Amino acid sequence: MIAYIDEYRDRFGVEPICRVLGVSLEGGFITSRGYRLAKSRPASARSIRDRILIDELKKIHTKNYSVYGVRKMWHAVRRAGWDVGRDQVARLMRIGGIEGVRRGRAPITTRPVQEVDSRPDLVNRQFKASRPNQLWVADITYVRTLSGFVYTAFVTDVYSRKIVGWATRSSMKTEALPLEALEQAIQGAKDTLVDLTHHSDHGSQYTSVAYNEKLADYGIKPSTGSVGDSYDNALAEAVNGLYKAELIYSQPWFSLTEVEFATLNWVHWWNHERLHEALGYKSPAEIIDMYNHTRVSELTPV
């Protein structure tokens, strides 16, 4: 309540505020004399540390698109060198008005194909991989702008959770959107595509001849789940949902160019800085570095 009086004292005065609080709160609250005594008292070591930590939490929260809740903030602040407990972080976040983002329901954007889809389900909802470029998942989502709808396609590596390919365009046509994301993923993987599976839903973009010819050219095995079941492509839809919650819902968007540039920055953050609970609160880049280091160690003669 000291902070409350501090906020409104210039507008209403200390005495009137204390008088109103004394009437409205059961048992009274604080007199103007008590307030001034509290203000003249030296700040405790705890309150000083709390102020410093709250400032640091706000900086970390802002740096990470203001999306982290208590768990990720706890890991992030410890990585920054602060020895704090999870409950302490939760308390300071409440005091500082710091909140994590809440994820909404992801929209369905892929258009179902009318022909029979002959691709097998090679995943069976087991979104697990023992190495990078063993299993990719792909999906499309939309962004509403003042200039009309734009669409973003992602290709995500299951092992590292790295977004290995993406594209943002004003059309959902195969060549303009998902195929461009796939080509980016292939170029980034270079020659490490052995025994790679590509999993998607039954949208017409992913069943198209052009898309599946590209997969076949590089020996990538196509896979899909059952029709109309979001759980069969749950990881890809989770990426879409986080993209919308962490970036798109944060502000109104005016144009394709604006969304594309923001998505570029968000993908870089996702891949190199964002802490992923499924990765033990590490970033995709850290997981890949750890994998490569382990591989080098295994191949190095003793």
N, C-alpha and C positions, 0 to 999 in steps of 0.2 A: 504493500500500500504506500510505502514511502515513494516508490517509483511513480505510482499513480498521482500522488500529490505533486511530485516534481514536474510531471507532464502538464498539469493544469493550473499550477500556482500562478503563472503570469496572467492567465485568463480570468481566474475567479478569486485569487488570493488564498493564502493558507488558512486563515481563520474561518471564512465561509465554508471551505471544503471540509475542514475538520468538524465544524458544527453540523453539517449535513450528514456526514458519515456517522457522527455520534448518535444522530436521531434514527438513521435508516438501518444501522447495524445493531443487532441485539447485543446488549451489554456495553454499547459504546465502542469506540475504537481508539482514537488517539487525539490528544489535545494539541493545539498549535505549539504549546511549550514543549510537549513531548516530541513533536516532530522536529523542532529546532535542536533539541538535545540529541536526538538520533542523528541529525545531519552533522552536528559538531563532533560526534564521536569518531575517532580514527577508524578507518576501514579495517576489517579483520583480514588476516592472510588468506582465508578461504574466499572471501568476497572478491579480493583482488585477483586471485587465481581464477575464480569463476568468470570475471569480466574478460580476462585475457583469453581463457578457453572459449568463451562464447564468440569473441571476435574471430578466433581461429576457426571455429566450427562454421561460422558464416562464410568465411573465405573459402573453405573446402567445399561447402555446400554449393556456393555460387559457381565455383570452378567446374563442378560436376553437374552442370545443367539444373541445379537445385532439385535433384530427383532422389537423392539418397534418403532412406529412412534410418532408423536407429542402428540396425545391424551394420549396414554398409558405412555409415558415418563412424561407428566405433572402429571398424577396421581401417578406415581411411585416416582417422586422426592418430591412430597408433602407428601407421606407416609413416606419418609425418613426424614421428618422434615423441609423441606425448604419451605418458604413462597414465592412462585413464581407464576406468572400468566402464562396462556397458551401461550399468544403471546410472552412473554419473553422466555419461553422454546423453542418456534419455532425459535426465533432469535438466541439464543445461540446454538441450534442444527445446524443451517446454518453456523454459525461462526466456530463451532467445527468439521464440516464435518460429523455430525451424521445423519444417515438416517435409516428409517424403512425398513423392508424387503417387497418386492412386491411378492404377491402370484400368482403363475402360475396356469394353468388349470390342474385339477387332471386327471390322466389316468384311464381308465376303465380296471379292472383286473379280475372281476368275470366272470366266463364262464356261459353263459345262458343255462338253462336246456331245453331239448326238450319236456319233458312231461308237461302236464297242471299243473300249480301251484295252488293248491286249497286253499292256505292261504288267508285269507281276509285282506283288508287294514283297520286296526283299528286306523290308525293315520290320514289319509287324509291331509297330509302335516302340521298338527298342532303339531309341535314339542314342546309341553308344558307338564309340569307335576307339580303337587302340592306337591310332596314329593320325596325323593330319592327312587330308586328302584321301580318306577312306570312305567317308560318307558326307555328301552335301545335301542340304535341304533348300528348297526354293519356293518362293511365294510372291504375291503382288498385293499391294495395298494402295489406297487412294488418299489424296490430300485435297481438301476443299480450299480453293483460293478465290479471291474477288474477281479473278479473270477466268474462272472455270476450274474444272477438275484437272489435277495432274496425278500421275501414277508413279509409284516407286516399286521396283523389283529388287529383291535381295537373294543372293546365294550365300548360305552360311555353312561353314565347316563345323561338323558336329563335335569333333575332338577338341578343338580349341575355342569354339564359339566365335571364331573370327568371321566377319563378313568379308568373304573373298571376292565377291562381285556385286555390283549394284548399278542401277540406272534410274534416273528420274526423267520422265518424258510426259508430253501432253496426250499421248496415245498409248493404248494397251496392246497395239499390234505386236505380233511376235518379234519382227525384225527391229522395231523401234524400242522395245523395252526388255523383255526377259532374255532375248537372245544376246543383247548387248551386255547384260549383267553376266550371262554365262561365258561369253567370250573374254570378259575381263577376268573372271575367275580362272579360266583355262590359261590365259597368258601369265597370270600371277603364279600359278602352280608349275608352269614350265613343263618339265619332263617327269614330274612325280605324280602321274595319273594312273599308275598301275592298280588294277582292282578297285577302281573308284566307282561308287554307286551314287547316282543322282536321284533324289526322292522329291516328288511334288504331288500336287493334287491333280484332279481330272480336268482342269481348265483347258480350254481350247488352245491357249498359247503353248502349253506344255505337251500337248498331243500333236501339235502341228508337224508337218513333214520337215520343215526347215530346222526346227529345234531338235528333233530326234536324229536328223542327219548329222548335225553338229556333234551330238553325243557319240554317235557311231564313228565319226571321223577320228575321235580321240580314244575310242575303246571304253567309253564311260557307260556303265550299265544303268538303264532307266528303271525307275521303280515308282509305284504309286499305291495309295491305300484304297479303301472302299469309298464309294461315291457318297458325298454329303456328310462325311464324318470328320470333324475338325481334329479329333484326337489322332487320326492317322497322319496328320502333318503338323502335330502340335508344336514342335520346336520352331518351325518356320513361322507359324502364326504367333508364337510368343515373341519372336523378334519383331514382327509387325506391330504387335501390341505395345511393346516397349518403345519402339520408334514413335508411335503416335503419342504415348503418354509422356515420354521424356522430351520430345522435341515439338511435335506438331501441335499438340493442344496448348502449348505454352503461349501462343500469340496468334493473331490473325495473319494470314499470308496473302500477298498481293499478286504474285506471278510465279511462273515456272522457274525463272532464273533465281528468284529469292529462295524458293524451296530447294532447288538443286544445290545452291551454294551452302545453305544451312545443313543439308543432308551430308554433303562432303565433309564438313567439320564434325558432324555428329558421328559419322562412321569412323573417322580418325580417332575420336575420343573413345568410342566403343571398342575399337581394336587395340588401342595402346594404353588407355588410362582407366577405363571403367572397370570397377571391381565386380566380378560375377560370382554369385553365391555358389553356383554349380561348379565353379573352378577353384573352390576354396578361397574365395575373395582375392583372386588374382585376375590380371588382365589376359586377354587372348595372346598378346605379344609375349608375356611372361611364360605362358604355358608352352608356346612354340619354342622359345629360347631354352626352356628346361628340357624339352624333348630333344632338341638338337644337341644340347650338351651331353645328355645321356647317350645318344647315338654315337657321338664322337668318342666318348669314354669306352663304349663297348667295342668300337672298331680299332681303338688304339692298342697296340701290342704292349704287354706288361714288360 
